[in-house]
Amino acid sequence: MRAIDAGILICTECHELNKQEADTEEQNCTRCGAVVHARRPNCLARTWALLITAAILYIPANMLPIMTVTSLGKGDPSTIMSGVIELAQHGMIPIAAVVFIASILVPTFKLVGLALLLFSVQRHQPLSARQRVWMYRFIEFIGRWSMLDIFVIAILVAVVNFGRLASVEANLGAIAFASVVILTMLAAVTFDPRLIWDNTESDDDHD
């Protein structure tokens, strides 16, 4: 049985359990006074909005140069993929693999995974609740690692600044990529995982 079936609402601020009041449009938490809802209002629309915006920015994040490394007055801007290829050509396969996974595979998985999760919840697709929860937890867990490229660029820009001798400059691709990471993290936070259990009556995992 779900908590909502027993007339219990959880406060998202302090996690206090509140007995649902009848004929009340807006109910406040008995502990902290925050407004409590059975489900986060308009969470699906907000998550879709953040996800679609992230998907749009994902294109310039991969097409535009993410940084320019200048050495002895010469330097060419590099995209994420060209940076991976250059690292591989110089024999730094492990580093190239880390950058590829963190900057290409992880954001792609997050975008596709969140879209599938939202679609399955809205359309009542035959995907078990445990599969949905596993997917949601995994998306939340890997979200932070997508910032690896941005942290590296920020450190390089701050440390490598020797004028024409050597310097590193962040480009527009870095801004777009950071926006994608932040938006997908916000999308995962905005999504209400309790919705996963609202349409599992026919799932094999529903006990």
PyMOL CGO cylinders between C-alpha atoms (Angstrom):
from pymol import cmd
from pymol.cgo import CYLINDER

trace = [
    CYLINDER, 0.00, 0.00, 0.00, 1.18, 3.49, -0.85, 0.3, 1, 1, 1, 1, 1, 1,
    CYLINDER, 1.18, 3.49, -0.85, 1.26, 6.26, 1.75, 0.3, 1, 1, 1, 1, 1, 1,
    CYLINDER, 1.26, 6.26, 1.75, -1.24, 8.28, -0.29, 0.3, 1, 1, 1, 1, 1, 1,
    CYLINDER, -1.24, 8.28, -0.29, -3.71, 5.37, -0.10, 0.3, 1, 1, 1, 1, 1, 1,
    CYLINDER, -3.71, 5.37, -0.10, -3.50, 5.58, 3.70, 0.3, 1, 1, 1, 1, 1, 1,
    CYLINDER, -3.50, 5.58, 3.70, -4.09, 9.34, 3.62, 0.3, 1, 1, 1, 1, 1, 1,
    CYLINDER, -4.09, 9.34, 3.62, -0.52, 10.24, 4.56, 0.3, 1, 1, 1, 1, 1, 1,
    CYLINDER, -0.52, 10.24, 4.56, 1.45, 13.06, 2.96, 0.3, 1, 1, 1, 1, 1, 1,
    CYLINDER, 1.45, 13.06, 2.96, 5.21, 13.52, 3.34, 0.3, 1, 1, 1, 1, 1, 1,
    CYLINDER, 5.21, 13.52, 3.34, 6.77, 16.93, 3.67, 0.3, 1, 1, 1, 1, 1, 1,
    CYLINDER, 6.77, 16.93, 3.67, 9.51, 17.41, 1.06, 0.3, 1, 1, 1, 1, 1, 1,
    CYLINDER, 9.51, 17.41, 1.06, 11.30, 19.90, 3.35, 0.3, 1, 1, 1, 1, 1, 1,
    CYLINDER, 11.30, 19.90, 3.35, 11.61, 18.05, 6.68, 0.3, 1, 1, 1, 1, 1, 1,
    CYLINDER, 11.61, 18.05, 6.68, 10.18, 14.62, 5.70, 0.3, 1, 1, 1, 1, 1, 1,
    CYLINDER, 10.18, 14.62, 5.70, 7.51, 14.74, 8.40, 0.3, 1, 1, 1, 1, 1, 1,
    CYLINDER, 7.51, 14.74, 8.40, 4.50, 12.46, 7.82, 0.3, 1, 1, 1, 1, 1, 1,
    CYLINDER, 4.50, 12.46, 7.82, 1.22, 14.39, 7.81, 0.3, 1, 1, 1, 1, 1, 1,
    CYLINDER, 1.22, 14.39, 7.81, -2.31, 13.05, 7.90, 0.3, 1, 1, 1, 1, 1, 1,
    CYLINDER, -2.31, 13.05, 7.90, -4.16, 14.27, 4.83, 0.3, 1, 1, 1, 1, 1, 1,
    CYLINDER, -4.16, 14.27, 4.83, -6.91, 16.73, 5.69, 0.3, 1, 1, 1, 1, 1, 1,
    CYLINDER, -6.91, 16.73, 5.69, -10.23, 16.43, 3.90, 0.3, 1, 1, 1, 1, 1, 1,
    CYLINDER, -10.23, 16.43, 3.90, -11.63, 19.35, 1.88, 0.3, 1, 1, 1, 1, 1, 1,
    CYLINDER, -11.63, 19.35, 1.88, -8.38, 21.33, 2.14, 0.3, 1, 1, 1, 1, 1, 1,
    CYLINDER, -8.38, 21.33, 2.14, -6.86, 22.87, -0.97, 0.3, 1, 1, 1, 1, 1, 1,
    CYLINDER, -6.86, 22.87, -0.97, -3.55, 23.78, 0.67, 0.3, 1, 1, 1, 1, 1, 1,
    CYLINDER, -3.55, 23.78, 0.67, -2.18, 21.86, 3.64, 0.3, 1, 1, 1, 1, 1, 1,
    CYLINDER, -2.18, 21.86, 3.64, 0.85, 22.83, 5.71, 0.3, 1, 1, 1, 1, 1, 1,
    CYLINDER, 0.85, 22.83, 5.71, 3.34, 20.59, 7.43, 0.3, 1, 1, 1, 1, 1, 1,
    CYLINDER, 3.34, 20.59, 7.43, 2.68, 20.22, 11.15, 0.3, 1, 1, 1, 1, 1, 1,
    CYLINDER, 2.68, 20.22, 11.15, 6.41, 20.44, 11.90, 0.3, 1, 1, 1, 1, 1, 1,
    CYLINDER, 6.41, 20.44, 11.90, 7.96, 23.08, 9.61, 0.3, 1, 1, 1, 1, 1, 1,
    CYLINDER, 7.96, 23.08, 9.61, 4.91, 24.77, 8.10, 0.3, 1, 1, 1, 1, 1, 1,
    CYLINDER, 4.91, 24.77, 8.10, 5.86, 24.08, 4.47, 0.3, 1, 1, 1, 1, 1, 1,
    CYLINDER, 5.86, 24.08, 4.47, 3.10, 23.33, 1.98, 0.3, 1, 1, 1, 1, 1, 1,
    CYLINDER, 3.10, 23.33, 1.98, 2.69, 19.57, 1.48, 0.3, 1, 1, 1, 1, 1, 1,
    CYLINDER, 2.69, 19.57, 1.48, 1.35, 17.89, -1.63, 0.3, 1, 1, 1, 1, 1, 1,
    CYLINDER, 1.35, 17.89, -1.63, 0.47, 14.34, -2.51, 0.3, 1, 1, 1, 1, 1, 1,
    CYLINDER, 0.47, 14.34, -2.51, 2.69, 14.78, -5.55, 0.3, 1, 1, 1, 1, 1, 1,
    CYLINDER, 2.69, 14.78, -5.55, 4.84, 17.73, -6.64, 0.3, 1, 1, 1, 1, 1, 1,
    CYLINDER, 4.84, 17.73, -6.64, 2.60, 20.06, -8.67, 0.3, 1, 1, 1, 1, 1, 1,
    CYLINDER, 2.60, 20.06, -8.67, 3.34, 20.13, -12.42, 0.3, 1, 1, 1, 1, 1, 1,
    CYLINDER, 3.34, 20.13, -12.42, 6.54, 18.15, -11.92, 0.3, 1, 1, 1, 1, 1, 1,
    CYLINDER, 6.54, 18.15, -11.92, 6.20, 16.31, -15.24, 0.3, 1, 1, 1, 1, 1, 1,
    CYLINDER, 6.20, 16.31, -15.24, 5.77, 19.53, -17.21, 0.3, 1, 1, 1, 1, 1, 1,
    CYLINDER, 5.77, 19.53, -17.21, 8.74, 21.13, -15.44, 0.3, 1, 1, 1, 1, 1, 1,
    CYLINDER, 8.74, 21.13, -15.44, 10.93, 18.09, -15.94, 0.3, 1, 1, 1, 1, 1, 1,
    CYLINDER, 10.93, 18.09, -15.94, 10.02, 17.92, -19.64, 0.3, 1, 1, 1, 1, 1, 1,
    CYLINDER, 10.02, 17.92, -19.64, 10.78, 21.65, -20.04, 0.3, 1, 1, 1, 1, 1, 1,
    CYLINDER, 10.78, 21.65, -20.04, 14.22, 21.27, -18.44, 0.3, 1, 1, 1, 1, 1, 1,
    CYLINDER, 14.22, 21.27, -18.44, 14.95, 18.10, -20.40, 0.3, 1, 1, 1, 1, 1, 1,
    CYLINDER, 14.95, 18.10, -20.40, 13.96, 19.56, -23.78, 0.3, 1, 1, 1, 1, 1, 1,
    CYLINDER, 13.96, 19.56, -23.78, 16.04, 22.67, -23.12, 0.3, 1, 1, 1, 1, 1, 1,
    CYLINDER, 16.04, 22.67, -23.12, 19.02, 20.48, -22.21, 0.3, 1, 1, 1, 1, 1, 1,
    CYLINDER, 19.02, 20.48, -22.21, 18.54, 18.42, -25.40, 0.3, 1, 1, 1, 1, 1, 1,
    CYLINDER, 18.54, 18.42, -25.40, 18.54, 21.58, -27.51, 0.3, 1, 1, 1, 1, 1, 1,
    CYLINDER, 18.54, 21.58, -27.51, 21.73, 22.87, -25.84, 0.3, 1, 1, 1, 1, 1, 1,
    CYLINDER, 21.73, 22.87, -25.84, 23.34, 19.46, -26.23, 0.3, 1, 1, 1, 1, 1, 1,
    CYLINDER, 23.34, 19.46, -26.23, 23.80, 20.17, -29.96, 0.3, 1, 1, 1, 1, 1, 1,
    CYLINDER, 23.80, 20.17, -29.96, 25.93, 23.33, -29.61, 0.3, 1, 1, 1, 1, 1, 1,
    CYLINDER, 25.93, 23.33, -29.61, 27.69, 21.76, -26.62, 0.3, 1, 1, 1, 1, 1, 1,
    CYLINDER, 27.69, 21.76, -26.62, 29.13, 19.13, -28.96, 0.3, 1, 1, 1, 1, 1, 1,
    CYLINDER, 29.13, 19.13, -28.96, 29.41, 21.20, -32.15, 0.3, 1, 1, 1, 1, 1, 1,
    CYLINDER, 29.41, 21.20, -32.15, 31.00, 24.36, -30.74, 0.3, 1, 1, 1, 1, 1, 1,
    CYLINDER, 31.00, 24.36, -30.74, 34.61, 24.49, -29.48, 0.3, 1, 1, 1, 1, 1, 1,
    CYLINDER, 34.61, 24.49, -29.48, 34.82, 23.81, -25.76, 0.3, 1, 1, 1, 1, 1, 1,
    CYLINDER, 34.82, 23.81, -25.76, 38.31, 25.28, -25.24, 0.3, 1, 1, 1, 1, 1, 1,
    CYLINDER, 38.31, 25.28, -25.24, 41.36, 26.66, -27.05, 0.3, 1, 1, 1, 1, 1, 1,
    CYLINDER, 41.36, 26.66, -27.05, 44.86, 25.66, -25.98, 0.3, 1, 1, 1, 1, 1, 1,
    CYLINDER, 44.86, 25.66, -25.98, 47.48, 28.15, -27.15, 0.3, 1, 1, 1, 1, 1, 1,
    CYLINDER, 47.48, 28.15, -27.15, 51.18, 27.24, -27.20, 0.3, 1, 1, 1, 1, 1, 1,
    CYLINDER, 51.18, 27.24, -27.20, 53.86, 29.65, -28.46, 0.3, 1, 1, 1, 1, 1, 1,
    CYLINDER, 53.86, 29.65, -28.46, 51.19, 31.88, -29.95, 0.3, 1, 1, 1, 1, 1, 1,
    CYLINDER, 51.19, 31.88, -29.95, 49.51, 29.08, -31.90, 0.3, 1, 1, 1, 1, 1, 1,
    CYLINDER, 49.51, 29.08, -31.90, 46.39, 27.19, -30.98, 0.3, 1, 1, 1, 1, 1, 1,
    CYLINDER, 46.39, 27.19, -30.98, 43.25, 25.69, -32.44, 0.3, 1, 1, 1, 1, 1, 1,
    CYLINDER, 43.25, 25.69, -32.44, 39.85, 25.46, -30.73, 0.3, 1, 1, 1, 1, 1, 1,
    CYLINDER, 39.85, 25.46, -30.73, 38.75, 21.93, -29.85, 0.3, 1, 1, 1, 1, 1, 1,
    CYLINDER, 38.75, 21.93, -29.85, 35.33, 20.36, -29.49, 0.3, 1, 1, 1, 1, 1, 1,
    CYLINDER, 35.33, 20.36, -29.49, 34.72, 17.57, -26.99, 0.3, 1, 1, 1, 1, 1, 1,
    CYLINDER, 34.72, 17.57, -26.99, 35.02, 14.85, -29.64, 0.3, 1, 1, 1, 1, 1, 1,
    CYLINDER, 35.02, 14.85, -29.64, 38.09, 16.35, -31.30, 0.3, 1, 1, 1, 1, 1, 1,
    CYLINDER, 38.09, 16.35, -31.30, 39.72, 16.52, -27.87, 0.3, 1, 1, 1, 1, 1, 1,
    CYLINDER, 39.72, 16.52, -27.87, 38.98, 12.83, -27.31, 0.3, 1, 1, 1, 1, 1, 1,
    CYLINDER, 38.98, 12.83, -27.31, 40.45, 11.94, -30.72, 0.3, 1, 1, 1, 1, 1, 1,
    CYLINDER, 40.45, 11.94, -30.72, 43.55, 14.05, -30.07, 0.3, 1, 1, 1, 1, 1, 1,
    CYLINDER, 43.55, 14.05, -30.07, 44.13, 12.38, -26.70, 0.3, 1, 1, 1, 1, 1, 1,
    CYLINDER, 44.13, 12.38, -26.70, 43.78, 8.95, -28.31, 0.3, 1, 1, 1, 1, 1, 1,
    CYLINDER, 43.78, 8.95, -28.31, 46.22, 9.89, -31.10, 0.3, 1, 1, 1, 1, 1, 1,
    CYLINDER, 46.22, 9.89, -31.10, 48.79, 10.88, -28.49, 0.3, 1, 1, 1, 1, 1, 1,
    CYLINDER, 48.79, 10.88, -28.49, 48.49, 7.49, -26.83, 0.3, 1, 1, 1, 1, 1, 1,
    CYLINDER, 48.49, 7.49, -26.83, 46.49, 8.68, -23.80, 0.3, 1, 1, 1, 1, 1, 1,
    CYLINDER, 46.49, 8.68, -23.80, 43.76, 6.09, -24.28, 0.3, 1, 1, 1, 1, 1, 1,
    CYLINDER, 43.76, 6.09, -24.28, 42.64, 5.88, -20.60, 0.3, 1, 1, 1, 1, 1, 1,
    CYLINDER, 42.64, 5.88, -20.60, 42.21, 9.67, -20.36, 0.3, 1, 1, 1, 1, 1, 1,
    CYLINDER, 42.21, 9.67, -20.36, 40.43, 9.74, -23.72, 0.3, 1, 1, 1, 1, 1, 1,
    CYLINDER, 40.43, 9.74, -23.72, 38.08, 6.99, -22.51, 0.3, 1, 1, 1, 1, 1, 1,
    CYLINDER, 38.08, 6.99, -22.51, 37.30, 8.88, -19.28, 0.3, 1, 1, 1, 1, 1, 1,
    CYLINDER, 37.30, 8.88, -19.28, 36.56, 12.09, -21.18, 0.3, 1, 1, 1, 1, 1, 1,
    CYLINDER, 36.56, 12.09, -21.18, 34.43, 10.22, -23.74, 0.3, 1, 1, 1, 1, 1, 1,
    CYLINDER, 34.43, 10.22, -23.74, 32.40, 8.46, -21.05, 0.3, 1, 1, 1, 1, 1, 1,
    CYLINDER, 32.40, 8.46, -21.05, 31.95, 11.53, -18.83, 0.3, 1, 1, 1, 1, 1, 1,
    CYLINDER, 31.95, 11.53, -18.83, 31.30, 14.05, -21.61, 0.3, 1, 1, 1, 1, 1, 1,
    CYLINDER, 31.30, 14.05, -21.61, 29.55, 12.03, -24.33, 0.3, 1, 1, 1, 1, 1, 1,
    CYLINDER, 29.55, 12.03, -24.33, 28.05, 8.82, -22.96, 0.3, 1, 1, 1, 1, 1, 1,
    CYLINDER, 28.05, 8.82, -22.96, 26.86, 10.07, -19.56, 0.3, 1, 1, 1, 1, 1, 1,
    CYLINDER, 26.86, 10.07, -19.56, 24.96, 13.17, -20.81, 0.3, 1, 1, 1, 1, 1, 1,
    CYLINDER, 24.96, 13.17, -20.81, 23.43, 11.11, -23.62, 0.3, 1, 1, 1, 1, 1, 1,
    CYLINDER, 23.43, 11.11, -23.62, 22.33, 8.41, -21.20, 0.3, 1, 1, 1, 1, 1, 1,
    CYLINDER, 22.33, 8.41, -21.20, 20.83, 11.01, -18.87, 0.3, 1, 1, 1, 1, 1, 1,
    CYLINDER, 20.83, 11.01, -18.87, 18.83, 12.66, -21.65, 0.3, 1, 1, 1, 1, 1, 1,
    CYLINDER, 18.83, 12.66, -21.65, 17.57, 9.36, -23.08, 0.3, 1, 1, 1, 1, 1, 1,
    CYLINDER, 17.57, 9.36, -23.08, 17.01, 7.81, -19.64, 0.3, 1, 1, 1, 1, 1, 1,
    CYLINDER, 17.01, 7.81, -19.64, 14.98, 10.72, -18.29, 0.3, 1, 1, 1, 1, 1, 1,
    CYLINDER, 14.98, 10.72, -18.29, 12.93, 10.88, -21.49, 0.3, 1, 1, 1, 1, 1, 1,
    CYLINDER, 12.93, 10.88, -21.49, 12.14, 7.15, -21.27, 0.3, 1, 1, 1, 1, 1, 1,
    CYLINDER, 12.14, 7.15, -21.27, 11.30, 7.48, -17.58, 0.3, 1, 1, 1, 1, 1, 1,
    CYLINDER, 11.30, 7.48, -17.58, 8.92, 10.38, -18.19, 0.3, 1, 1, 1, 1, 1, 1,
    CYLINDER, 8.92, 10.38, -18.19, 7.33, 8.67, -21.19, 0.3, 1, 1, 1, 1, 1, 1,
    CYLINDER, 7.33, 8.67, -21.19, 6.83, 5.39, -19.32, 0.3, 1, 1, 1, 1, 1, 1,
    CYLINDER, 6.83, 5.39, -19.32, 5.20, 7.18, -16.37, 0.3, 1, 1, 1, 1, 1, 1,
    CYLINDER, 5.20, 7.18, -16.37, 2.91, 9.31, -18.52, 0.3, 1, 1, 1, 1, 1, 1,
    CYLINDER, 2.91, 9.31, -18.52, 1.93, 6.58, -20.98, 0.3, 1, 1, 1, 1, 1, 1,
    CYLINDER, 1.93, 6.58, -20.98, 1.80, 3.71, -18.46, 0.3, 1, 1, 1, 1, 1, 1,
    CYLINDER, 1.80, 3.71, -18.46, 4.31, 1.69, -20.45, 0.3, 1, 1, 1, 1, 1, 1,
    CYLINDER, 4.31, 1.69, -20.45, 4.98, -1.94, -19.41, 0.3, 1, 1, 1, 1, 1, 1,
    CYLINDER, 4.98, -1.94, -19.41, 8.20, -1.19, -17.52, 0.3, 1, 1, 1, 1, 1, 1,
    CYLINDER, 8.20, -1.19, -17.52, 8.41, -2.47, -13.97, 0.3, 1, 1, 1, 1, 1, 1,
    CYLINDER, 8.41, -2.47, -13.97, 8.61, -0.03, -11.08, 0.3, 1, 1, 1, 1, 1, 1,
    CYLINDER, 8.61, -0.03, -11.08, 11.92, -1.48, -9.94, 0.3, 1, 1, 1, 1, 1, 1,
    CYLINDER, 11.92, -1.48, -9.94, 13.42, -0.89, -13.37, 0.3, 1, 1, 1, 1, 1, 1,
    CYLINDER, 13.42, -0.89, -13.37, 12.20, 2.71, -13.30, 0.3, 1, 1, 1, 1, 1, 1,
    CYLINDER, 12.20, 2.71, -13.30, 13.56, 3.29, -9.79, 0.3, 1, 1, 1, 1, 1, 1,
    CYLINDER, 13.56, 3.29, -9.79, 16.92, 1.75, -10.73, 0.3, 1, 1, 1, 1, 1, 1,
    CYLINDER, 16.92, 1.75, -10.73, 17.09, 4.00, -13.77, 0.3, 1, 1, 1, 1, 1, 1,
    CYLINDER, 17.09, 4.00, -13.77, 16.19, 7.10, -11.75, 0.3, 1, 1, 1, 1, 1, 1,
    CYLINDER, 16.19, 7.10, -11.75, 18.75, 6.38, -9.02, 0.3, 1, 1, 1, 1, 1, 1,
    CYLINDER, 18.75, 6.38, -9.02, 21.45, 5.70, -11.59, 0.3, 1, 1, 1, 1, 1, 1,
    CYLINDER, 21.45, 5.70, -11.59, 20.69, 8.98, -13.41, 0.3, 1, 1, 1, 1, 1, 1,
    CYLINDER, 20.69, 8.98, -13.41, 20.90, 10.86, -10.11, 0.3, 1, 1, 1, 1, 1, 1,
    CYLINDER, 20.90, 10.86, -10.11, 24.18, 9.14, -9.22, 0.3, 1, 1, 1, 1, 1, 1,
    CYLINDER, 24.18, 9.14, -9.22, 26.03, 9.77, -12.50, 0.3, 1, 1, 1, 1, 1, 1,
    CYLINDER, 26.03, 9.77, -12.50, 24.77, 13.34, -12.87, 0.3, 1, 1, 1, 1, 1, 1,
    CYLINDER, 24.77, 13.34, -12.87, 27.62, 14.92, -10.93, 0.3, 1, 1, 1, 1, 1, 1,
    CYLINDER, 27.62, 14.92, -10.93, 30.33, 13.20, -13.00, 0.3, 1, 1, 1, 1, 1, 1,
    CYLINDER, 30.33, 13.20, -13.00, 29.28, 15.07, -16.13, 0.3, 1, 1, 1, 1, 1, 1,
    CYLINDER, 29.28, 15.07, -16.13, 30.91, 18.18, -14.65, 0.3, 1, 1, 1, 1, 1, 1,
    CYLINDER, 30.91, 18.18, -14.65, 34.36, 16.59, -15.02, 0.3, 1, 1, 1, 1, 1, 1,
    CYLINDER, 34.36, 16.59, -15.02, 35.16, 18.45, -18.24, 0.3, 1, 1, 1, 1, 1, 1,
    CYLINDER, 35.16, 18.45, -18.24, 34.01, 21.77, -16.81, 0.3, 1, 1, 1, 1, 1, 1,
    CYLINDER, 34.01, 21.77, -16.81, 36.16, 21.35, -13.68, 0.3, 1, 1, 1, 1, 1, 1,
    CYLINDER, 36.16, 21.35, -13.68, 39.19, 20.46, -15.80, 0.3, 1, 1, 1, 1, 1, 1,
    CYLINDER, 39.19, 20.46, -15.80, 38.69, 23.48, -18.06, 0.3, 1, 1, 1, 1, 1, 1,
    CYLINDER, 38.69, 23.48, -18.06, 38.19, 25.81, -15.09, 0.3, 1, 1, 1, 1, 1, 1,
    CYLINDER, 38.19, 25.81, -15.09, 41.42, 24.58, -13.48, 0.3, 1, 1, 1, 1, 1, 1,
    CYLINDER, 41.42, 24.58, -13.48, 43.37, 24.86, -16.74, 0.3, 1, 1, 1, 1, 1, 1,
    CYLINDER, 43.37, 24.86, -16.74, 42.08, 28.39, -17.42, 0.3, 1, 1, 1, 1, 1, 1,
    CYLINDER, 42.08, 28.39, -17.42, 43.11, 29.46, -13.92, 0.3, 1, 1, 1, 1, 1, 1,
    CYLINDER, 43.11, 29.46, -13.92, 46.49, 27.72, -13.84, 0.3, 1, 1, 1, 1, 1, 1,
    CYLINDER, 46.49, 27.72, -13.84, 47.76, 27.84, -17.45, 0.3, 1, 1, 1, 1, 1, 1,
    CYLINDER, 47.76, 27.84, -17.45, 48.06, 31.55, -18.17, 0.3, 1, 1, 1, 1, 1, 1,
    CYLINDER, 48.06, 31.55, -18.17, 51.52, 32.43, -19.47, 0.3, 1, 1, 1, 1, 1, 1,
    CYLINDER, 51.52, 32.43, -19.47, 50.55, 34.93, -22.14, 0.3, 1, 1, 1, 1, 1, 1,
    CYLINDER, 50.55, 34.93, -22.14, 51.69, 33.96, -25.65, 0.3, 1, 1, 1, 1, 1, 1,
    CYLINDER, 51.69, 33.96, -25.65, 53.86, 31.18, -24.25, 0.3, 1, 1, 1, 1, 1, 1,
    CYLINDER, 53.86, 31.18, -24.25, 50.94, 29.03, -23.16, 0.3, 1, 1, 1, 1, 1, 1,
    CYLINDER, 50.94, 29.03, -23.16, 47.34, 29.65, -22.22, 0.3, 1, 1, 1, 1, 1, 1,
    CYLINDER, 47.34, 29.65, -22.22, 43.96, 27.96, -22.09, 0.3, 1, 1, 1, 1, 1, 1,
    CYLINDER, 43.96, 27.96, -22.09, 40.73, 29.74, -22.98, 0.3, 1, 1, 1, 1, 1, 1,
    CYLINDER, 40.73, 29.74, -22.98, 37.19, 28.45, -22.45, 0.3, 1, 1, 1, 1, 1, 1,
    CYLINDER, 37.19, 28.45, -22.45, 34.86, 28.73, -25.45, 0.3, 1, 1, 1, 1, 1, 1,
    CYLINDER, 34.86, 28.73, -25.45, 31.10, 28.84, -25.98, 0.3, 1, 1, 1, 1, 1, 1,
    CYLINDER, 31.10, 28.84, -25.98, 30.90, 25.05, -26.10, 0.3, 1, 1, 1, 1, 1, 1,
    CYLINDER, 30.90, 25.05, -26.10, 31.90, 24.91, -22.43, 0.3, 1, 1, 1, 1, 1, 1,
    CYLINDER, 31.90, 24.91, -22.43, 29.02, 27.22, -21.48, 0.3, 1, 1, 1, 1, 1, 1,
    CYLINDER, 29.02, 27.22, -21.48, 26.55, 25.12, -23.47, 0.3, 1, 1, 1, 1, 1, 1,
    CYLINDER, 26.55, 25.12, -23.47, 27.90, 21.88, -21.99, 0.3, 1, 1, 1, 1, 1, 1,
    CYLINDER, 27.90, 21.88, -21.99, 27.75, 23.22, -18.42, 0.3, 1, 1, 1, 1, 1, 1,
    CYLINDER, 27.75, 23.22, -18.42, 24.15, 24.30, -19.08, 0.3, 1, 1, 1, 1, 1, 1,
    CYLINDER, 24.15, 24.30, -19.08, 23.26, 20.80, -20.29, 0.3, 1, 1, 1, 1, 1, 1,
    CYLINDER, 23.26, 20.80, -20.29, 24.73, 19.23, -17.15, 0.3, 1, 1, 1, 1, 1, 1,
    CYLINDER, 24.73, 19.23, -17.15, 22.99, 21.67, -14.81, 0.3, 1, 1, 1, 1, 1, 1,
    CYLINDER, 22.99, 21.67, -14.81, 19.64, 21.35, -16.60, 0.3, 1, 1, 1, 1, 1, 1,
    CYLINDER, 19.64, 21.35, -16.60, 19.70, 17.55, -16.55, 0.3, 1, 1, 1, 1, 1, 1,
    CYLINDER, 19.70, 17.55, -16.55, 20.58, 17.58, -12.84, 0.3, 1, 1, 1, 1, 1, 1,
    CYLINDER, 20.58, 17.58, -12.84, 17.68, 19.96, -12.17, 0.3, 1, 1, 1, 1, 1, 1,
    CYLINDER, 17.68, 19.96, -12.17, 15.39, 17.76, -14.28, 0.3, 1, 1, 1, 1, 1, 1,
    CYLINDER, 15.39, 17.76, -14.28, 16.29, 14.72, -12.14, 0.3, 1, 1, 1, 1, 1, 1,
    CYLINDER, 16.29, 14.72, -12.14, 15.65, 16.72, -8.95, 0.3, 1, 1, 1, 1, 1, 1,
    CYLINDER, 15.65, 16.72, -8.95, 12.34, 18.15, -10.25, 0.3, 1, 1, 1, 1, 1, 1,
    CYLINDER, 12.34, 18.15, -10.25, 10.96, 14.74, -11.17, 0.3, 1, 1, 1, 1, 1, 1,
    CYLINDER, 10.96, 14.74, -11.17, 8.85, 13.19, -8.41, 0.3, 1, 1, 1, 1, 1, 1,
    CYLINDER, 8.85, 13.19, -8.41, 9.89, 9.50, -8.11, 0.3, 1, 1, 1, 1, 1, 1,
    CYLINDER, 9.89, 9.50, -8.11, 6.66, 8.71, -6.26, 0.3, 1, 1, 1, 1, 1, 1,
    CYLINDER, 6.66, 8.71, -6.26, 4.92, 8.90, -9.63, 0.3, 1, 1, 1, 1, 1, 1,
    CYLINDER, 4.92, 8.90, -9.63, 6.71, 5.69, -10.56, 0.3, 1, 1, 1, 1, 1, 1,
    CYLINDER, 6.71, 5.69, -10.56, 4.55, 3.76, -8.11, 0.3, 1, 1, 1, 1, 1, 1,
    CYLINDER, 4.55, 3.76, -8.11, 1.26, 5.36, -9.14, 0.3, 1, 1, 1, 1, 1, 1,
    CYLINDER, 1.26, 5.36, -9.14, 0.72, 3.04, -12.13, 0.3, 1, 1, 1, 1, 1, 1,
    CYLINDER, 0.72, 3.04, -12.13, 2.27, -0.25, -11.04, 0.3, 1, 1, 1, 1, 1, 1,
    CYLINDER, 2.27, -0.25, -11.04, -0.84, -2.24, -10.24, 0.3, 1, 1, 1, 1, 1, 1,
    CYLINDER, -0.84, -2.24, -10.24, -0.18, -4.50, -13.22, 0.3, 1, 1, 1, 1, 1, 1,
    CYLINDER, -0.18, -4.50, -13.22, 3.58, -4.77, -12.66, 0.3, 1, 1, 1, 1, 1, 1,
    CYLINDER, 3.58, -4.77, -12.66, 5.04, -8.04, -11.47, 0.3, 1, 1, 1, 1, 1, 1,
    CYLINDER, 5.04, -8.04, -11.47, 7.03, -6.13, -8.84, 0.3, 1, 1, 1, 1, 1, 1,
    CYLINDER, 7.03, -6.13, -8.84, 3.95, -4.73, -7.11, 0.3, 1, 1, 1, 1, 1, 1,
    CYLINDER, 3.95, -4.73, -7.11, 3.55, -6.66, -3.86, 0.3, 1, 1, 1, 1, 1, 1,
]
cmd.load_cgo(trace, "trace")
